[in-house]
């Protein structure tokens, strides 16, 4: 697609393109990457830590208790953006909110490095509060840059989502490895280090955004003026109920989003328990060697790709934002050092026990691999409507759980342990990831297209409430794993997450003609 016809908002440097998008998008890409490193690194080991035996450094909680806390935490993480979006819209501005949110989250991770219940709950509270300021306002800044490039938004959010998952990949890999092998609280502490470095990187480079996100009054006037200019011609003859109809579309999409995340977020709960207690993770001989080589490629190749993007950004921004780039570069030096040390340690072992948290990196690896393809697809003539994308995402998610239901068919009723092949988790994560790419980044893009510029922060907050409801449902349903497997079996447990998303996806795709009419030309 020809990008010359698009004008991206921000400073003059922001107009210099990388991968067809403004360079400021990649400042956000790396800022979000470190925030997701910290969030997913902590999430990957939270349930494992809580359910591990005291002798292994855990707190020996029951699965239901651990998944209950996990569900409450992830719910609040997505509820808090409604307040953070409002504070940014009315008082702080998007950029100031992002900086404060990142600092508060860094303090939260630091608190979790201490092995006491008090520090755990304080840390979780700080993470929730900081996330509320951070999450909706990062996406609001993207919206501000693309008010004159609406057709590029789907691609922009998909690239941004690749940064999200690059951070998740590294966070799960490294915090998971260090947490499981050297102590849970070292894993929690590592998450905080990179959250702090990400804060400095964003703070020192925020000038690239120009007036976008600078202050509440200036941002609203600036974005409303631009959006009015670009939409007056298309909306001049549209009935007065247009915005009401578009709000209805956002509400419907948000409702179906709950179903998606209620199933998808089993990744940090019941699927992690399945990996820990029901999957054969001990490899010897040739199998161990094959895994070591595959894991090395799985780790090094994506990190090389992300480093390449980093160097391309450096070429554009280093002259003006040298200090920010130095902090960002230092972060990558540390990452490379930890990765090489981890891989060297694994090659020195006689047998390899795959960490239970390792399987969660597959989601991020698949996204890094497939996100560019989806980005190009959404910018091509084959770009489907919002409801088709969402419906497809739900169906793919359900099929992934179908694979787990099939793979766990041999597990006896009520069994607390088993030794199922790893291939079922590997394939399930592939389908879940393809479903996520079809739904999650596109959802953010459509919210920004369907609501007025002055309400963006608030509406992103409401969108995250829907995701939070899905997360809490995920924790509650995942916490029933012992009861369902005792009364029926493990296969039945996963079949629940197979049938519901597929049914929801089919229903949503059937609503496509009605939803397209309610969007009044938004594509």
VMD Tcl script that draws the C-alpha trace (Angstrom):
set ca {
  {0.00 0.00 0.00}
  {1.32 3.45 -0.89}
  {2.10 5.35 2.33}
  {2.89 8.67 0.64}
  {-0.76 9.76 0.82}
  {-0.80 9.44 4.62}
  {0.27 12.12 7.08}
  {1.30 10.84 10.50}
  {1.02 13.26 13.43}
  {3.96 14.10 15.70}
  {7.37 15.70 15.34}
  {9.31 15.97 12.09}
  {11.38 12.94 13.08}
  {8.20 10.92 13.54}
  {7.52 11.32 9.81}
  {10.59 9.20 9.05}
  {9.16 5.76 8.32}
  {10.23 2.31 9.50}
  {8.41 -0.67 7.96}
  {5.96 1.81 6.43}
  {5.02 3.36 9.78}
  {6.19 6.42 11.76}
  {9.33 5.90 13.85}
  {7.42 6.94 16.99}
  {5.37 3.73 16.70}
  {8.57 1.81 17.42}
  {9.40 3.95 20.44}
  {6.03 2.75 21.76}
  {6.84 -0.75 20.46}
  {9.88 -1.04 22.73}
  {8.29 0.73 25.70}
  {5.37 -1.69 25.57}
  {7.80 -4.57 25.04}
  {9.48 -3.97 28.41}
  {6.13 -3.48 30.16}
  {4.90 -6.78 28.75}
  {8.23 -8.40 29.70}
  {7.50 -7.51 33.30}
  {3.80 -8.41 33.23}
  {4.07 -11.76 31.47}
  {7.30 -12.68 33.23}
  {5.52 -12.27 36.56}
  {2.32 -13.93 35.30}
  {4.21 -16.98 34.03}
  {5.49 -17.91 37.47}
  {2.76 -16.59 39.80}
  {0.55 -19.72 39.81}
  {3.60 -22.02 39.73}
  {5.06 -20.19 42.74}
  {1.82 -20.23 44.72}
  {1.12 -23.95 44.12}
  {4.69 -25.24 44.54}
  {5.59 -27.10 47.71}
  {7.25 -25.24 50.59}
  {10.42 -27.27 50.05}
  {10.58 -25.90 46.49}
  {10.27 -22.31 47.66}
  {6.55 -22.02 46.98}
  {3.63 -21.36 49.29}
  {1.76 -24.66 48.77}
  {-1.59 -23.05 47.93}
  {-4.35 -25.19 46.43}
  {-4.98 -24.84 42.68}
  {-8.36 -23.21 43.33}
  {-6.84 -20.63 45.70}
  {-3.97 -19.82 43.33}
  {-6.20 -19.49 40.28}
  {-8.63 -17.38 42.30}
  {-5.90 -14.85 43.06}
  {-4.64 -15.07 39.49}
  {-8.14 -14.34 38.14}
  {-8.68 -11.42 40.52}
  {-5.29 -9.91 39.69}
  {-5.70 -10.18 35.93}
  {-9.25 -8.83 36.19}
  {-8.09 -5.75 38.12}
  {-5.25 -5.26 35.65}
  {-7.87 -4.73 32.97}
  {-10.37 -2.86 35.14}
  {-7.89 -0.20 36.25}
  {-7.47 1.37 32.77}
  {-10.95 2.92 33.00}
  {-9.68 5.15 35.82}
  {-6.29 5.65 34.20}
  {-7.88 6.64 30.90}
  {-10.15 9.14 32.65}
  {-7.24 10.69 34.61}
  {-5.24 11.06 31.40}
  {-8.17 12.53 29.46}
  {-9.00 15.08 32.18}
  {-5.77 15.88 34.03}
  {-2.49 14.16 33.22}
  {-2.26 13.73 29.47}
  {-1.39 10.42 27.88}
  {2.39 10.72 28.02}
  {2.60 11.78 31.67}
  {0.20 8.97 32.61}
  {2.43 6.43 30.82}
  {5.55 7.58 32.70}
  {3.89 7.50 36.11}
  {2.25 4.18 35.40}
  {5.54 2.60 34.37}
  {7.32 3.87 37.52}
  {4.56 2.54 39.80}
  {4.73 -0.86 38.11}
  {8.50 -0.97 38.55}
  {7.96 -0.44 42.30}
  {5.35 -3.20 42.28}
  {7.76 -5.72 40.79}
  {10.42 -4.66 43.28}
  {8.00 -5.36 46.14}
  {7.31 -8.86 44.82}
  {11.00 -9.68 45.01}
  {10.54 -9.98 48.80}
  {9.25 -13.31 50.12}
  {6.37 -12.16 52.35}
  {2.57 -12.16 51.89}
  {2.47 -8.42 52.67}
  {4.99 -7.58 49.93}
  {3.14 -9.83 47.47}
  {-0.17 -8.04 47.95}
  {1.47 -4.59 47.97}
  {3.28 -5.52 44.76}
  {0.09 -6.72 43.09}
  {-1.71 -3.53 44.18}
  {1.03 -1.34 42.68}
  {1.02 -3.36 39.46}
  {-2.73 -2.89 39.11}
  {-2.53 0.87 39.77}
  {0.43 1.42 37.45}
  {-1.11 -0.65 34.71}
  {-4.25 1.49 34.85}
  {-2.23 4.58 34.00}
  {-0.05 2.84 31.42}
  {-2.17 0.54 29.28}
  {-4.99 2.70 27.82}
  {-2.76 5.70 27.24}
  {-0.14 3.91 25.16}
  {-2.84 2.96 22.68}
  {-4.27 6.49 22.87}
  {-0.92 7.87 21.72}
  {-1.02 5.54 18.71}
  {-4.49 6.80 17.89}
  {-3.19 10.37 18.03}
  {-0.49 9.59 15.47}
  {-2.89 7.93 13.04}
  {-5.87 10.33 12.96}
  {-5.01 11.12 9.34}
  {-4.08 7.54 8.44}
  {-7.10 5.49 9.48}
  {-6.48 2.76 6.88}
  {-3.03 2.12 8.38}
  {-4.33 1.56 11.91}
  {-4.95 -2.17 11.70}
  {-1.39 -2.68 10.51}
  {-0.02 -0.30 13.15}
  {-1.77 -2.07 16.01}
  {-0.62 -5.44 14.70}
  {3.01 -4.25 14.64}
  {2.51 -2.80 18.12}
  {1.09 -6.16 19.17}
  {4.27 -7.78 17.91}
  {6.14 -5.60 20.42}
  {3.70 -6.69 23.12}
  {4.51 -10.30 22.41}
  {8.22 -9.78 21.97}
  {8.23 -8.58 25.58}
  {5.97 -11.43 26.67}
  {8.27 -13.93 24.94}
  {11.40 -12.65 26.66}
  {9.70 -12.14 30.02}
  {8.24 -15.65 30.17}
  {11.46 -17.20 28.92}
  {13.86 -15.45 31.27}
  {11.73 -14.79 34.37}
  {10.34 -18.31 34.05}
  {13.76 -19.92 33.74}
  {15.32 -17.92 36.57}
  {12.24 -18.30 38.77}
  {12.01 -22.09 38.34}
  {15.74 -22.79 38.58}
  {17.20 -20.10 40.86}
  {14.31 -18.87 43.01}
  {10.86 -17.48 42.36}
  {11.60 -14.02 43.76}
  {14.64 -13.58 41.54}
  {12.22 -14.01 38.65}
  {9.86 -11.40 40.10}
  {12.77 -9.00 40.65}
  {14.10 -9.37 37.10}
  {10.75 -8.21 35.78}
  {11.14 -4.94 37.69}
  {14.60 -4.19 36.29}
  {13.35 -4.07 32.70}
  {10.20 -2.19 33.63}
  {12.41 0.59 35.03}
  {14.67 0.65 31.96}
  {11.60 0.84 29.73}
  {10.35 3.83 31.72}
  {13.58 5.73 31.12}
  {13.60 4.86 27.43}
  {10.10 6.28 26.88}
  {10.55 9.36 29.06}
  {13.71 10.44 27.25}
  {12.30 9.92 23.72}
  {8.74 11.22 24.12}
  {9.53 14.42 22.19}
  {9.20 12.40 18.99}
  {5.41 12.51 19.41}
  {5.24 16.30 19.12}
  {1.92 17.50 20.55}
  {0.32 14.05 20.58}
  {-0.55 13.12 24.18}
  {1.12 16.22 25.57}
  {-1.68 17.58 27.79}
  {-5.42 16.95 28.16}
  {-6.69 20.25 26.71}
  {-4.17 20.49 23.89}
  {-4.52 16.84 22.97}
  {-8.32 16.94 22.79}
  {-8.38 20.17 20.76}
  {-5.59 18.93 18.49}
  {-7.07 15.50 17.79}
  {-10.70 16.66 17.54}
  {-9.70 19.32 15.02}
  {-7.83 16.80 12.89}
  {-10.49 14.12 13.14}
  {-13.24 16.64 12.31}
  {-11.27 17.74 9.27}
  {-10.81 14.19 8.02}
  {-14.34 12.94 8.70}
  {-16.56 15.93 7.87}
  {-16.83 15.03 4.20}
  {-17.79 11.41 4.91}
  {-20.25 12.13 7.75}
  {-21.91 15.30 6.45}
  {-25.01 13.44 5.17}
  {-25.13 10.74 7.80}
  {-28.11 10.59 10.27}
  {-27.61 11.86 13.82}
  {-27.73 8.34 15.27}
  {-24.40 7.37 13.69}
  {-22.33 7.64 16.86}
  {-24.97 5.78 18.87}
  {-24.85 2.90 16.38}
  {-21.07 2.81 16.51}
  {-21.16 2.62 20.30}
  {-23.47 -0.38 19.92}
  {-20.88 -2.06 17.71}
  {-18.17 -1.47 20.32}
  {-20.48 -2.94 22.97}
  {-21.23 -6.08 20.93}
  {-17.57 -6.66 20.12}
  {-16.67 -6.13 23.79}
  {-19.29 -8.70 24.84}
  {-17.84 -11.38 22.57}
  {-14.34 -10.41 23.70}
  {-15.28 -11.68 27.19}
  {-15.80 -15.19 25.77}
  {-12.43 -15.07 24.04}
  {-10.40 -14.09 27.08}
  {-12.28 -16.40 29.44}
  {-10.85 -19.26 27.40}
  {-7.56 -17.76 26.20}
  {-6.37 -16.81 29.70}
  {-6.32 -20.46 30.72}
  {-2.75 -20.11 29.42}
  {-1.60 -18.60 32.71}
  {-3.80 -20.88 34.82}
  {-5.11 -24.34 33.96}
  {-2.84 -24.75 30.93}
  {0.19 -23.95 33.09}
  {-1.01 -26.55 35.62}
  {-1.51 -29.00 32.73}
  {2.06 -28.34 31.60}
  {3.44 -28.77 35.13}
  {1.53 -31.85 36.33}
  {0.14 -33.62 33.27}
  {2.79 -33.19 30.55}
  {5.96 -35.22 30.00}
  {8.68 -32.57 30.29}
  {11.78 -34.70 30.99}
  {13.88 -35.30 27.87}
  {16.99 -37.48 27.49}
  {19.45 -38.40 24.76}
  {18.53 -37.37 21.23}
  {15.21 -35.89 22.36}
  {17.03 -33.61 24.81}
  {19.54 -32.55 22.15}
  {16.79 -31.83 19.63}
  {14.99 -29.68 22.21}
  {18.17 -27.78 23.09}
  {18.84 -26.95 19.45}
  {15.19 -26.07 18.81}
  {15.03 -23.95 21.96}
  {18.22 -22.14 20.95}
  {16.75 -21.29 17.54}
  {13.41 -20.42 19.11}
  {15.16 -17.99 21.44}
  {17.94 -16.52 19.31}
  {16.15 -16.01 15.99}
  {13.29 -13.82 17.35}
  {15.77 -11.91 19.51}
  {17.90 -11.25 16.42}
  {14.83 -9.98 14.55}
  {13.88 -7.64 17.40}
  {17.51 -6.46 17.66}
  {17.47 -5.72 13.92}
  {14.35 -3.54 14.39}
  {16.14 -1.83 17.28}
  {19.15 -0.99 15.11}
  {16.90 0.38 12.36}
  {15.24 2.65 14.93}
  {18.66 3.72 16.22}
  {19.63 4.90 12.72}
  {16.63 7.22 12.69}
  {16.52 8.47 16.29}
  {19.97 8.12 17.86}
  {21.22 11.57 16.92}
  {18.39 13.35 18.73}
  {17.48 10.81 21.44}
  {20.88 9.32 22.24}
  {20.32 8.83 25.98}
  {17.02 7.05 25.44}
  {18.67 4.80 22.89}
  {21.54 4.08 25.28}
  {19.12 2.83 27.94}
  {17.33 0.77 25.31}
  {20.61 -0.61 23.99}
  {21.79 -1.45 27.51}
  {18.58 -3.41 28.06}
  {19.32 -5.53 25.01}
  {22.91 -6.13 26.08}
  {21.63 -7.47 29.42}
  {19.01 -9.59 27.65}
  {21.56 -11.13 25.31}
  {23.88 -11.89 28.25}
  {21.13 -13.67 30.21}
  {19.96 -15.60 27.13}
  {23.47 -16.85 26.30}
  {24.07 -17.83 29.94}
  {20.76 -19.73 30.03}
  {21.45 -21.60 26.79}
  {24.97 -22.51 27.91}
  {23.58 -23.91 31.17}
  {21.03 -26.04 29.33}
  {23.63 -27.56 27.00}
  {25.74 -28.61 29.97}
  {22.95 -30.77 31.47}
  {22.78 -34.56 30.97}
  {18.99 -34.52 30.73}
  {16.67 -31.63 30.16}
  {13.52 -30.89 32.13}
  {11.53 -28.37 30.14}
  {10.29 -25.64 32.52}
  {6.50 -25.61 32.85}
  {6.53 -21.89 32.04}
  {8.38 -22.57 28.75}
  {5.22 -23.51 26.87}
  {3.82 -20.01 27.37}
  {6.58 -18.55 25.18}
  {5.09 -20.39 22.21}
  {2.25 -17.88 22.10}
  {4.68 -15.00 21.85}
  {6.95 -16.80 19.37}
  {4.04 -17.54 17.07}
  {2.88 -13.93 17.24}
  {6.34 -12.59 16.40}
  {6.35 -15.02 13.47}
  {2.85 -14.41 12.13}
  {2.12 -10.77 13.09}
  {3.76 -9.29 9.96}
  {1.68 -11.63 7.79}
  {-1.56 -10.60 9.50}
  {-0.54 -6.93 9.27}
  {-0.12 -7.23 5.50}
  {-3.37 -9.16 5.17}
  {-5.34 -6.46 7.00}
  {-3.90 -3.86 4.59}
  {-4.72 -5.88 1.46}
  {-7.89 -6.27 -0.60}
  {-8.61 -9.48 1.33}
  {-9.16 -7.57 4.59}
  {-12.38 -9.03 6.15}
  {-14.87 -7.15 8.32}
  {-14.49 -6.77 12.09}
  {-17.03 -9.47 12.94}
  {-15.43 -12.00 10.60}
  {-12.03 -11.34 12.20}
  {-13.47 -11.68 15.69}
  {-15.48 -14.79 14.83}
  {-12.50 -16.45 13.21}
  {-10.42 -15.70 16.31}
  {-12.98 -17.39 18.57}
  {-13.25 -20.47 16.33}
  {-9.48 -20.94 16.15}
  {-9.27 -20.60 19.94}
  {-11.90 -23.30 20.41}
  {-10.12 -25.65 18.00}
  {-6.93 -25.27 20.07}
  {-8.75 -26.50 23.14}
  {-10.18 -29.32 21.03}
  {-6.61 -30.54 20.53}
  {-6.03 -30.49 24.29}
  {-9.31 -32.35 24.86}
  {-8.15 -35.04 22.43}
  {-4.65 -35.20 23.91}
  {-5.92 -35.59 27.46}
  {-8.43 -38.33 26.63}
  {-6.06 -40.97 28.07}
  {-5.83 -39.27 31.50}
  {-7.89 -41.24 34.07}
  {-10.76 -39.57 35.91}
  {-9.53 -37.59 38.93}
  {-5.83 -38.09 38.17}
  {-3.52 -35.49 39.77}
  {-0.58 -36.25 37.47}
  {-0.01 -37.72 34.01}
  {2.61 -37.80 31.24}
  {0.98 -36.52 28.04}
  {3.09 -35.65 24.98}
  {4.21 -32.02 24.64}
  {2.95 -31.88 21.05}
  {-0.63 -31.21 22.15}
  {0.31 -28.05 24.03}
  {2.54 -26.92 21.15}
  {-0.30 -27.27 18.62}
  {-2.88 -25.75 20.96}
  {-0.76 -22.63 21.47}
  {-0.39 -22.30 17.69}
  {-4.15 -22.20 17.11}
  {-4.71 -19.96 20.14}
  {-2.16 -17.51 18.79}
  {-3.68 -17.37 15.33}
  {-7.02 -16.69 16.99}
  {-5.50 -13.96 19.13}
  {-3.98 -12.24 16.10}
  {-7.35 -12.25 14.38}
  {-9.11 -10.64 17.35}
  {-7.06 -8.79 19.94}
  {-5.04 -6.11 18.05}
  {-7.93 -5.57 15.66}
  {-10.22 -4.87 18.61}
  {-8.03 -1.98 19.74}
  {-7.99 -0.62 16.21}
  {-11.78 -0.70 15.82}
  {-12.38 1.01 19.16}
  {-10.16 3.88 18.02}
  {-12.06 4.12 14.72}
  {-15.57 3.96 16.13}
  {-15.41 6.52 18.97}
  {-14.70 10.28 19.02}
  {-11.11 11.38 19.64}
  {-12.00 13.08 22.93}
  {-13.34 9.79 24.33}
  {-10.49 7.52 23.26}
  {-8.86 7.09 26.69}
  {-12.21 6.41 28.35}
  {-13.35 3.94 25.69}
  {-10.09 2.02 25.78}
  {-10.65 1.76 29.52}
  {-14.15 0.35 28.97}
  {-12.77 -2.09 26.43}
  {-10.24 -3.34 28.96}
  {-13.05 -3.85 31.49}
  {-14.53 -6.41 29.09}
  {-11.14 -8.12 28.89}
  {-10.92 -7.99 32.69}
  {-14.28 -9.73 33.00}
  {-12.97 -12.43 30.71}
  {-9.84 -12.78 32.84}
  {-11.80 -13.14 36.07}
  {-14.04 -15.72 34.42}
  {-10.91 -17.53 33.26}
  {-9.62 -17.73 36.83}
  {-12.96 -18.92 38.20}
  {-13.47 -21.55 35.51}
  {-9.84 -22.65 35.62}
  {-10.12 -23.04 39.39}
  {-12.74 -25.73 38.78}
  {-10.19 -28.02 37.13}
  {-9.98 -30.39 40.12}
  {-13.76 -30.59 40.57}
  {-14.48 -31.22 36.88}
  {-11.70 -33.78 36.44}
  {-12.86 -35.59 39.58}
  {-16.50 -35.71 38.46}
  {-15.76 -36.32 34.75}
  {-12.22 -36.15 33.32}
  {-9.60 -33.75 31.94}
  {-10.90 -34.11 28.40}
  {-14.34 -32.86 29.50}
  {-12.71 -29.86 31.18}
  {-11.07 -28.79 27.91}
  {-14.18 -29.55 25.86}
  {-15.98 -26.74 27.73}
  {-13.43 -24.31 26.29}
  {-13.80 -25.90 22.87}
  {-17.57 -25.63 22.45}
  {-18.27 -22.18 23.93}
  {-15.78 -20.11 21.85}
  {-16.67 -21.88 18.60}
  {-20.40 -21.28 19.19}
  {-19.76 -17.62 20.05}
  {-17.62 -17.18 16.93}
  {-20.25 -18.63 14.60}
  {-22.97 -16.42 16.12}
  {-20.84 -13.29 15.74}
  {-19.98 -14.01 12.10}
  {-23.70 -14.48 11.41}
  {-24.26 -10.91 12.68}
  {-21.87 -9.44 10.06}
  {-24.48 -7.73 7.82}
  {-26.15 -6.02 10.80}
  {-22.83 -4.94 12.33}
  {-21.52 -3.55 9.05}
  {-24.66 -1.41 8.74}
  {-24.24 -0.08 12.30}
  {-20.63 0.93 11.63}
  {-21.77 3.41 8.94}
  {-18.80 3.09 6.63}
  {-16.02 2.39 9.15}
  {-13.89 -0.44 7.78}
}
mol new
graphics top color blue
foreach p $ca { graphics top sphere $p radius 0.5 }
foreach p [lrange $ca 0 end-1] q [lrange $ca 1 end] { graphics top cylinder $p $q radius 0.2 }
display resetview
